[in-house]
Each structure stands twice: as C-alpha cells, then as structure tokens.
C-alpha cells in the first residue's frame, strides 16, 4: 500500500471521529474529507501515472528551492 493511501485512510478516520464524537466545524471536516479524497486518488493511480505525478512534483520542488536559494 502506498504512503498516499495510508495518509488518506488516516485522514478519513480523523474525519469519522470528528463527525461522530466531537462537534467540529463543517469547514474543518470538509477539509479533512477533501484531502482524504485527494490522497486516495493519488494513491490509487496506475504505476505509470503515479511515476509521472512524482516526477512533476520533484521538478516543482526543485524549481521552488532554486527560487528561494536552497540547495
């Protein structure tokens, strides 16, 4: 199981606990479920699509590091 899928399941568990046990604001619960869905989609991609996403993510991080001067 990929790390993204584990994160998604953890966020969904947090959403469920907030929904049933605590009176949390809808905004917070909406953010949790939205992030959970996002990570679940990334975690369930095919291997080829997953590699493309990870390469693009690495390029963006390298670009941002160059902008702020971190090596």
N, CA and C of each residue as an Amber inpcrd file, in Angstrom:
protein
   213
   0.8490000  -1.1720000   0.0000000   0.0000000   0.0000000   0.0000000
   0.8970000   1.2380000   0.0000000   0.5870000   2.1670000  -0.8660000
   1.3810000   3.3890000  -0.9770000   1.1490000   4.3120000   0.2210000
   2.1180000   5.1740000   0.4400000   2.0460000   6.1180000   1.5530000
   0.8330000   7.0330000   1.4310000   0.5270000   7.4600000   0.2030000
  -0.6070000   8.3570000  -0.0010000  -1.9200000   7.7050000   0.4170000
  -2.0450000   6.4050000   0.1500000  -3.2650000   5.6880000   0.5300000
  -3.3780000   5.5930000   2.0510000  -2.2550000   5.3700000   2.7160000
  -2.2640000   5.3130000   4.1830000  -2.6470000   6.6670000   4.7770000
  -2.1120000   7.7320000   4.1960000  -2.4670000   9.0780000   4.6610000
  -3.9550000   9.3160000   4.4680000  -4.4840000   8.9050000   3.3120000
  -5.9050000   9.0940000   3.0310000  -6.7710000   8.3550000   4.0390000
  -6.4030000   7.1320000   4.3690000  -7.1820000   6.3720000   5.3450000
  -7.1070000   7.0050000   6.7390000  -5.9380000   7.5430000   7.0980000
  -5.8000000   8.2290000   8.3810000  -6.6460000   9.4870000   8.4480000
  -6.6620000  10.2600000   7.3550000  -7.4900000  11.4700000   7.3180000
  -8.9700000  11.1240000   7.3690000  -9.3500000  10.0490000   6.6880000
 -10.7530000   9.6470000   6.7220000 -11.1470000   9.1770000   8.1260000
 -10.2320000   8.5020000   8.8040000 -10.5060000   8.0850000  10.1840000
 -10.6710000   9.3080000  11.0890000  -9.8230000  10.3190000  10.8960000
  -9.9510000  11.5480000  11.6830000 -11.2820000  12.2390000  11.3970000
 -11.6790000  12.2450000  10.1310000 -12.9750000  12.8160000   9.7510000
 -14.1200000  12.0720000  10.4430000 -14.0330000  10.7570000  10.4600000
 -15.0930000   9.9600000  11.0890000 -15.1760000  10.2240000  12.5840000
 -14.0360000  10.3130000  13.2440000 -14.0160000  10.5800000  14.6840000
 -14.5950000  11.9620000  14.9640000 -14.1920000  12.9600000  14.1610000
 -14.7260000  14.3050000  14.3570000 -16.2270000  14.3440000  14.1150000
 -16.6810000  13.5870000  13.1350000 -18.0980000  13.5950000  12.7960000
 -18.9860000  12.9460000  13.8490000 -18.4700000  11.9060000  14.4990000
 -19.3030000  11.1540000  15.4280000 -19.1090000  11.5350000  16.8900000
 -17.9030000  11.8950000  17.2580000 -17.6320000  12.1320000  18.6720000
 -17.5770000  13.6050000  19.0720000 -17.1220000  14.4580000  18.1660000
 -16.9270000  15.8580000  18.5120000 -17.7790000  16.7580000  17.6270000
 -18.0800000  17.9220000  18.1310000 -18.8110000  18.9100000  17.3500000
 -17.7940000  19.8380000  16.6950000 -17.2400000  19.4130000  15.5810000
 -16.2300000  20.1970000  14.8670000 -16.9100000  21.0480000  13.7950000
 -16.2970000  22.1600000  13.4310000 -16.8650000  22.9980000  12.3690000
 -16.8980000  22.2490000  11.0330000 -17.8910000  22.5640000  10.2310000
 -18.0370000  21.9160000   8.9340000 -16.8400000  22.1920000   8.0330000
 -16.2480000  23.3770000   8.1570000 -15.0870000  23.7220000   7.3510000
 -13.9360000  22.7460000   7.6000000 -13.6700000  22.4370000   8.8560000
 -12.6010000  21.5140000   9.2150000 -12.8910000  20.1130000   8.6950000
 -14.1190000  19.6640000   8.8860000 -14.4780000  18.3280000   8.3950000
 -14.4200000  18.2710000   6.8700000 -14.8040000  19.3510000   6.2100000
 -14.7370000  19.4000000   4.7550000 -13.3090000  19.3460000   4.2460000
 -12.4140000  20.0440000   4.9430000 -11.0010000  19.9900000   4.5590000
 -10.4480000  18.5870000   4.7220000 -10.7960000  17.9160000   5.8070000
 -10.2930000  16.5590000   6.0390000 -10.7730000  15.5910000   4.9670000
 -12.0510000  15.6430000   4.6300000 -12.5730000  14.7140000   3.6350000
 -12.0310000  15.0530000   2.2470000 -11.8290000  16.3380000   1.9550000
 -11.2600000  16.7380000   0.6710000  -9.8310000  16.2590000   0.5050000
  -9.0130000  16.4450000   1.5440000  -7.6420000  15.9470000   1.4960000
  -7.5980000  14.4280000   1.4170000  -8.5050000  13.7790000   2.1230000
  -8.5750000  12.3210000   2.0760000  -8.8650000  11.8350000   0.6580000
  -9.8130000  12.4580000  -0.0170000 -10.1440000  12.0700000  -1.3910000
  -8.9630000  12.3400000  -2.3140000  -8.3020000  13.4860000  -2.1510000
  -7.1420000  13.8320000  -2.9740000  -6.0470000  12.7800000  -2.8420000
  -5.6670000  12.4470000  -1.6060000  -4.6170000  11.4570000  -1.3980000
  -5.0410000  10.0670000  -1.8660000  -6.3150000   9.7420000  -1.7500000
  -6.7900000   8.4440000  -2.2090000  -6.6610000   8.3370000  -3.7240000
  -6.9990000   9.3950000  -4.4390000  -6.8750000   9.3860000  -5.9040000
  -5.4150000   9.2160000  -6.3020000  -4.5180000   9.9500000  -5.6650000
  -3.0870000   9.8300000  -5.9780000  -2.5880000   8.4260000  -5.6450000
  -2.9990000   7.8890000  -4.5300000  -2.5470000   6.5650000  -4.1090000
  -3.0590000   5.4320000  -4.9710000  -4.1760000   5.6230000  -5.6480000
  -4.7580000   4.5560000  -6.4660000  -4.4320000   4.6750000  -7.9570000
  -3.5710000   5.6060000  -8.3280000  -3.1710000   5.7420000  -9.7290000
  -2.3970000   4.5070000 -10.1880000  -2.4120000   4.2610000 -11.5020000
  -1.5860000   3.1830000 -12.0500000  -0.1130000   3.5520000 -11.8620000
   0.7580000   2.5740000 -11.9700000   2.1780000   2.8070000 -11.7170000
   2.7630000   3.8510000 -12.6690000   2.3830000   3.8030000 -13.9320000
   2.8990000   4.7490000 -14.9170000   2.4480000   6.1820000 -14.5960000
   1.1740000   6.3640000 -14.3220000   0.6480000   7.6940000 -13.9930000
   1.2370000   8.1950000 -12.6760000   1.4150000   7.2920000 -11.7200000
   1.9790000   7.6650000 -10.4180000   3.4050000   8.1920000 -10.5810000
   4.2210000   7.5110000 -11.4150000   5.5850000   7.9640000 -11.6560000
   5.6070000   9.3400000 -12.3070000   4.6900000   9.5940000 -13.2450000
   4.6190000  10.9030000 -13.8970000   4.2960000  11.9990000 -12.8900000
   3.3700000  11.7340000 -12.0020000   2.9950000  12.7210000 -10.9740000
   4.1800000  12.9890000 -10.0530000   4.8860000  11.9460000  -9.6420000
   6.0200000  12.1130000  -8.7360000   7.1670000  12.8760000  -9.4100000
   7.4220000  12.6210000 -10.7030000   8.4700000  13.3430000 -11.4220000
   8.1070000  14.8180000 -11.5140000   6.8560000  15.1150000 -11.8400000
   6.4180000  16.5070000 -11.9400000   6.5010000  17.1990000 -10.5830000
   6.1530000  16.5000000  -9.5370000   6.2330000  17.0570000  -8.1920000
   7.6930000  17.3780000  -7.8410000   8.6100000  16.4910000  -8.2030000
  10.0320000  16.7300000  -7.9490000  10.5510000  17.9390000  -8.7020000
  10.0980000  18.1230000  -9.9390000  10.5040000  19.2900000 -10.7210000
  10.0400000  20.5860000 -10.0650000   8.8130000  20.5990000  -9.5860000
   8.2830000  21.8090000  -8.9530000   9.0330000  22.1330000  -7.6740000
   9.3520000  21.1120000  -6.8850000  10.0770000  21.3380000  -5.6320000
  11.4750000  21.8700000  -5.9280000  12.1470000  21.2980000  -6.9490000
  13.4720000  21.7720000  -7.3340000  13.4130000  23.2210000  -7.7970000
  12.4080000  23.5580000  -8.5620000  12.2280000  24.9340000  -9.0460000
  12.0280000  25.8960000  -7.8790000  11.1720000  25.5240000  -6.9400000
  10.9160000  26.3870000  -5.7790000  12.1540000  26.5620000  -4.9090000
  12.9270000  25.4940000  -4.7480000  14.1790000  25.5920000  -3.9770000
  15.1370000  26.5570000  -4.6610000  15.1790000  26.5380000  -5.9890000
  16.0370000  27.4490000  -6.7280000  15.6090000  28.8930000  -6.5670000
  14.3080000  29.1150000  -6.4800000  13.8100000  30.4740000  -6.3080000
  14.2050000  31.0870000  -4.9740000  14.1800000  30.2730000  -3.9310000
  14.4740000  30.8180000  -2.6060000  15.9190000  30.5920000  -2.1920000
  16.7120000  29.9250000  -3.0460000  18.1450000  29.7820000  -2.7890000
  18.5410000  28.6480000  -1.8950000  17.7410000  27.6130000  -1.7970000
  18.0970000  26.4340000  -1.0110000  18.6990000  25.3970000  -1.9520000
  19.8490000  24.8280000  -1.5710000  20.4860000  23.8120000  -2.4210000
  20.0830000  22.4310000  -2.0280000
